[in-house]
Amino acid sequence: MFSAGIFMIFCSLYVGFFYISTFARDAVHLSVSTSRTIVIIINAVGIPGRIIPAILADGYMGPMKTLLPFVFVASIVLYSWIAVTSLGGLIPFTVLYGISGAAVQGLFPSALANLTNDPKQKGVRMGMVLSIAGLGSLAGPPIAGALVTTDGGGFLYAQIFSGTMMMGGAMILSLDQLVAWKIGRQSANTGDGSHSLPPTGEIC
Protein backbone atom coordinates (compact mmCIF):
# COMPACT_ATOMS: atom_id res chain seq x y z
CA MET A 1 0.00 0.00 0.00
CA PHE A 2 2.85 2.37 0.86
CA SER A 3 4.52 1.52 -2.45
CA ALA A 4 1.35 2.30 -4.43
CA GLY A 5 1.02 5.65 -2.70
CA ILE A 6 4.65 6.53 -3.35
CA PHE A 7 4.28 5.60 -7.03
CA MET A 8 1.37 8.00 -7.41
CA ILE A 9 3.18 10.76 -5.52
CA PHE A 10 6.30 10.49 -7.64
CA CYS A 11 4.24 10.39 -10.84
CA SER A 12 3.19 13.95 -10.07
CA LEU A 13 6.04 15.28 -7.93
CA TYR A 14 8.34 16.46 -10.72
CA VAL A 15 5.67 17.73 -13.12
CA GLY A 16 5.68 21.16 -11.51
CA PHE A 17 9.47 21.32 -11.46
CA PHE A 18 9.80 20.21 -15.09
CA TYR A 19 7.10 22.41 -16.61
CA ILE A 20 7.18 25.57 -14.49
CA SER A 21 9.48 27.36 -16.95
CA THR A 22 7.44 26.36 -20.00
CA PHE A 23 4.24 27.34 -18.21
CA ALA A 24 5.71 30.73 -17.32
CA ARG A 25 6.56 31.42 -20.96
CA ASP A 26 3.59 29.91 -22.78
CA ALA A 27 0.70 30.37 -20.34
CA VAL A 28 1.68 33.44 -18.34
CA HIS A 29 3.59 34.99 -21.27
CA LEU A 30 6.68 35.91 -19.30
CA SER A 31 10.08 36.53 -20.84
CA VAL A 32 12.72 33.83 -21.06
CA SER A 33 14.83 35.52 -18.38
CA THR A 34 11.87 35.76 -15.99
CA SER A 35 10.96 32.12 -16.57
CA ARG A 36 14.52 31.17 -15.69
CA THR A 37 14.23 33.21 -12.50
CA ILE A 38 11.13 31.18 -11.62
CA VAL A 39 13.20 28.00 -11.93
CA ILE A 40 15.83 29.48 -9.62
CA ILE A 41 13.16 30.40 -7.07
CA ILE A 42 11.52 26.96 -7.02
CA ASN A 43 14.91 25.35 -6.41
CA ALA A 44 16.10 27.95 -3.88
CA VAL A 45 13.08 27.61 -1.60
CA GLY A 46 13.73 23.88 -1.59
CA ILE A 47 16.68 24.46 0.74
CA PRO A 48 14.56 25.40 3.79
CA GLY A 49 11.90 23.05 2.41
CA ARG A 50 14.23 20.15 3.07
CA ILE A 51 15.87 21.33 6.29
CA ILE A 52 12.94 22.56 8.40
CA PRO A 53 10.61 19.56 7.84
CA ALA A 54 13.53 17.23 8.58
CA ILE A 55 14.07 18.97 11.92
CA LEU A 56 10.36 18.64 12.72
CA ALA A 57 10.38 14.96 11.79
CA ASP A 58 13.50 14.18 13.80
CA GLY A 59 12.61 16.06 16.94
CA TYR A 60 8.84 16.13 17.19
CA MET A 61 6.53 14.32 14.76
CA GLY A 62 8.39 11.44 13.15
CA PRO A 63 9.01 10.99 9.41
CA MET A 64 5.62 9.70 8.30
CA LYS A 65 3.53 12.09 10.38
CA THR A 66 5.55 14.95 8.92
CA LEU A 67 5.50 13.62 5.36
CA LEU A 68 1.73 13.20 5.09
CA PRO A 69 0.74 16.84 5.70
CA PHE A 70 3.27 18.03 3.15
CA VAL A 71 1.93 15.59 0.55
CA PHE A 72 -1.58 16.94 1.11
CA VAL A 73 -0.29 20.51 0.89
CA ALA A 74 1.55 19.70 -2.34
CA SER A 75 -1.62 18.25 -3.86
CA ILE A 76 -3.66 21.33 -2.93
CA VAL A 77 -0.98 23.61 -4.36
CA LEU A 78 -0.95 21.60 -7.59
CA TYR A 79 -4.71 21.97 -7.90
CA SER A 80 -4.37 25.71 -7.25
CA TRP A 81 -1.94 25.83 -10.17
CA ILE A 82 -5.02 25.75 -12.40
CA ALA A 83 -5.94 29.26 -11.24
CA VAL A 84 -2.51 30.79 -11.98
CA THR A 85 -2.76 33.28 -14.85
CA SER A 86 -0.27 36.01 -13.94
CA LEU A 87 3.11 36.59 -12.36
CA GLY A 88 1.35 37.61 -9.13
CA GLY A 89 -0.14 34.13 -8.90
CA LEU A 90 2.87 32.28 -10.25
CA ILE A 91 5.27 33.49 -7.56
CA PRO A 92 3.21 32.18 -4.58
CA PHE A 93 2.62 28.90 -6.41
CA THR A 94 6.34 28.58 -7.11
CA VAL A 95 7.29 29.24 -3.48
CA LEU A 96 4.64 26.98 -1.96
CA TYR A 97 5.25 24.10 -4.32
CA GLY A 98 9.01 24.49 -4.07
CA ILE A 99 8.77 24.12 -0.29
CA SER A 100 6.19 21.33 -0.17
CA GLY A 101 7.74 19.39 -3.05
CA ALA A 102 11.19 19.61 -1.48
CA ALA A 103 9.76 18.46 1.85
CA VAL A 104 8.27 15.39 0.19
CA GLN A 105 11.58 14.60 -1.48
CA GLY A 106 13.52 15.08 1.74
CA LEU A 107 11.19 13.19 4.08
CA PHE A 108 10.45 10.23 1.81
CA PRO A 109 13.76 8.37 2.41
CA SER A 110 13.50 8.59 6.20
CA ALA A 111 9.85 7.53 6.12
CA LEU A 112 10.83 4.60 3.93
CA ALA A 113 13.66 3.60 6.26
CA ASN A 114 11.17 3.66 9.14
CA LEU A 115 9.08 0.89 7.59
CA THR A 116 10.88 -1.81 9.52
CA ASN A 117 13.26 -2.19 12.44
CA ASP A 118 14.95 -5.25 10.96
CA PRO A 119 18.23 -4.19 9.30
CA LYS A 120 18.15 -7.33 7.13
CA GLN A 121 14.82 -6.33 5.58
CA LYS A 122 15.44 -2.59 5.48
CA GLY A 123 17.78 -2.64 2.50
CA VAL A 124 15.52 -4.88 0.45
CA ARG A 125 12.44 -2.79 1.16
CA MET A 126 14.19 0.46 0.40
CA GLY A 127 15.49 -0.91 -2.88
CA MET A 128 12.05 -2.12 -3.95
CA VAL A 129 10.21 1.07 -3.05
CA LEU A 130 12.90 3.31 -4.54
CA SER A 131 12.59 1.35 -7.79
CA ILE A 132 8.84 1.92 -7.78
CA ALA A 133 9.35 5.62 -7.02
CA GLY A 134 11.82 5.79 -9.89
CA LEU A 135 9.27 4.34 -12.28
CA GLY A 136 6.78 6.96 -11.16
CA SER A 137 9.32 9.73 -11.66
CA LEU A 138 10.09 8.37 -15.11
CA ALA A 139 6.46 8.04 -16.19
CA GLY A 140 4.88 11.18 -14.72
CA PRO A 141 6.49 14.06 -16.66
CA PRO A 142 6.11 12.42 -20.11
CA ILE A 143 2.45 11.72 -19.36
CA ALA A 144 2.01 15.36 -18.37
CA GLY A 145 3.75 16.42 -21.57
CA ALA A 146 1.41 14.25 -23.62
CA LEU A 147 -1.55 15.83 -21.84
CA VAL A 148 -0.22 19.31 -22.68
CA THR A 149 -0.06 18.27 -26.33
CA THR A 150 -3.57 16.80 -26.15
CA ASP A 151 -4.81 20.08 -24.67
CA GLY A 152 -3.40 21.99 -27.62
CA GLY A 153 -0.56 23.48 -25.61
CA GLY A 154 -2.71 24.18 -22.56
CA PHE A 155 -1.75 22.93 -19.12
CA LEU A 156 -5.16 22.17 -17.61
CA TYR A 157 -5.06 18.42 -18.20
CA ALA A 158 -1.51 18.17 -16.85
CA GLN A 159 -2.44 20.23 -13.79
CA ILE A 160 -5.45 18.02 -13.05
CA PHE A 161 -3.32 14.91 -13.57
CA SER A 162 -0.56 16.06 -11.21
CA GLY A 163 -2.92 17.26 -8.49
CA THR A 164 -5.03 14.11 -8.64
CA MET A 165 -2.07 11.75 -8.54
CA MET A 166 -0.57 13.60 -5.58
CA MET A 167 -3.89 13.61 -3.71
CA GLY A 168 -4.44 9.93 -4.50
CA GLY A 169 -1.01 9.10 -3.13
CA ALA A 170 -1.71 11.09 0.02
CA MET A 171 -4.98 9.25 0.59
CA ILE A 172 -3.36 5.85 0.08
CA LEU A 173 -0.59 6.68 2.56
CA SER A 174 -3.22 7.87 5.04
CA LEU A 175 -5.12 4.60 4.64
CA ASP A 176 -1.87 2.70 5.12
CA GLN A 177 -1.26 4.52 8.40
CA LEU A 178 -4.82 3.93 9.58
CA VAL A 179 -4.59 0.19 8.97
CA ALA A 180 -1.16 0.04 10.63
CA TRP A 181 -2.55 1.89 13.65
CA LYS A 182 -5.48 -0.54 13.93
CA ILE A 183 -3.16 -3.54 13.71
CA GLY A 184 -0.93 -2.05 16.38
CA ARG A 185 -3.90 -1.35 18.61
CA GLN A 186 -5.17 -4.91 18.27
CA SER A 187 -1.71 -6.25 19.12
CA ALA A 188 -1.51 -3.99 22.18
CA ASN A 189 -4.94 -5.14 23.36
CA THR A 190 -3.86 -8.78 23.52
CA GLY A 191 -2.26 -7.93 26.86
CA ASP A 192 0.23 -10.77 26.81
CA GLY A 193 3.24 -8.57 26.12
CA SER A 194 4.25 -10.76 23.20
CA HIS A 195 3.43 -8.16 20.57
CA SER A 196 4.65 -4.64 20.13
CA LEU A 197 3.32 -1.85 18.02
CA PRO A 198 4.52 -2.20 14.42
CA PRO A 199 6.66 0.53 12.94
CA THR A 200 4.78 3.13 10.97
CA GLY A 201 3.90 1.69 7.59
CA GLU A 202 4.96 -1.86 8.52
CA ILE A 203 1.99 -3.34 6.65
CA CYS A 204 3.12 -2.24 3.20
N, C-alpha and C positions, 0 to 999 in steps of 0.2 A: 504493500500500500504506500509506504514511504517512497519507494522507487517510482511508482506511477505518478505521485505528486511532484517529485523532483523533475521527472521527464517533462511534465506540462509546464512547470515553472521555467525550466531552461529553454523550452521551445519559444517562450515569449521574452525572456530576460534580455537578450541582446538585440531585439528588434529596435527598441528605442535608441540604443547606442549606435547601431548601424545606420539607421535612416534619419537621425535627427538633422544631419547636415543637408541631406537631399530635401527633407521636408521644409527646412528653413528657406532653401532657395526656391523650390517649386511651388510650395503651398503658401508660404508667408511672403514670398517674393523679396527676400533679403539678398544682399550682395554676397559674393563669394567670401570676402574677408569677414563679414559678420557671421556667416554660417560656420566658418572655421573657428571663430571666437566661441560660438555655441558649443562646439566639440570640446574646446579647451575647458569651458565651464563645467560641462557634464562630467569630465574626467577629474577636474580639480576638486569639486565638492565630494568626490568619492573618497578623498583622503580622510576627512572626518567621518564620512559615512561608513568607513571600515573600522576606524579606531574606537569611536564612542560606543557603537553597539557592542563591540567586542568587550569593552570594559563593563558594560551593563550585564552582558551574558556571564562573564567570569566572576563578577563580584556579587550579583544580585539575583538575576532571573534564571540563569541557565541558558544553554545554547538554543534549545528548541522553543522555549517560551519567549525568547527574544526574537528568534527568526520569524515565527508565525505573524506577529503584528506587522513586521516590515513587509512580508509577502502580501498581506492584505492591503497595506498602504500602497505598495507598488502597483497592485491591480487597480485600485481606485484612481491612482495618478494616470495609469495607462488609459483608462476609460475617459478621464478628463482631457486627455490629449485630443479627443474628437472636437472639443470646443475651442481649441487653440487656432486663432486666425490672425494674430498680430504678434509683434515682438513683445508687447506688454504681457501677453499670455504665454509666449514661448519661454521667456526667462524663468518664471516660477515653475513651469513644467520641467524645464531642464534641471533646475536646482533640486526640486523634490524627487524627481526620478533618479537623478545622479546619486542622491543620498540613499534612497530606499533600495535602488538596484545594487549599489555598492555594499550595503548592509547585507543583502541576500547573498551576494557572492562571498563576503567575508565570514558570515555565520554558518553557511552551509557545511563547510568541512568539519567544523567542531561539532555541529549537530549530528553529522554523519558518524563521526568518531564516537559519539555518545550512544550509539545504537546498542552496543554490547560492552560488557566489562571483560570479556574473554579476549586476551591479546591474540590467541590463535585464530579466532574468527574475525577479529577487527580488520585485518588486512584484506581478507577475502571479501568481506562486505563492502569495504570502502572501494575496492577495485571494481566490483560489480556495479555499485551505484554510480560511481564516477563515469563508468562506461556508458551507462544509461543517460546520465546528464550530458555527456559528450554528444550522444546521438541527438538529444533534444536541441543542443546548441547548434549542431550541424544542420538540422532540419528546419528550425524555426525561421531564421532570416530569409532563406530562399522561398519558403512558403509565403512569407510576408511580401517579398518582392513580386511573386507571381500574383498575389492579390492586388498589389498596386497596379500591375499591368492590366489585370482584369477590370479594375475600376477606372481604366482609361487615364492612368497617371494620378488618380486620387488616392488618398491614404485611408479612407474610411474603413474599408474592409480589413486592411492590415491593423488598424487601431482596434477594431472590434476583436479580431483574432488574438492579438497580443493581450488585451485586457481580459478576455474570456479564458484564455489558457492560464494566465497567472491566477485569476480568481479560482478556476477549477483546481489548480494545484494547491492553493491555500485551503480550500475546502477539504480536499483529500487528506492533507497533512493534519488538519483539525480532527477529521474523523479517525485517523490513525492514533492520535493522542487520546481521543475519547475512549477508544477500544482498549488501548494500553492501560489507561487509568482504571477502567472497569475490571480488567484482568488482574491488575495489581490489588485492587480493593477486594476482589474475591479471594485472592491468595492470602491477604492480610486477615480476612475474616475466618480463615480456617482455624486460627488460634493455636496451631501446634508448633509454630516457630520454625517449621521446615521450609517455608517459602518466604521469599523476600520480594519486595516490590521490584518489578522488572525495570530496567533502564528505559528512559523515554524513547519510544519508537521501537522497542524490542520486538514487536509483533511483525515488523515488516519482513 
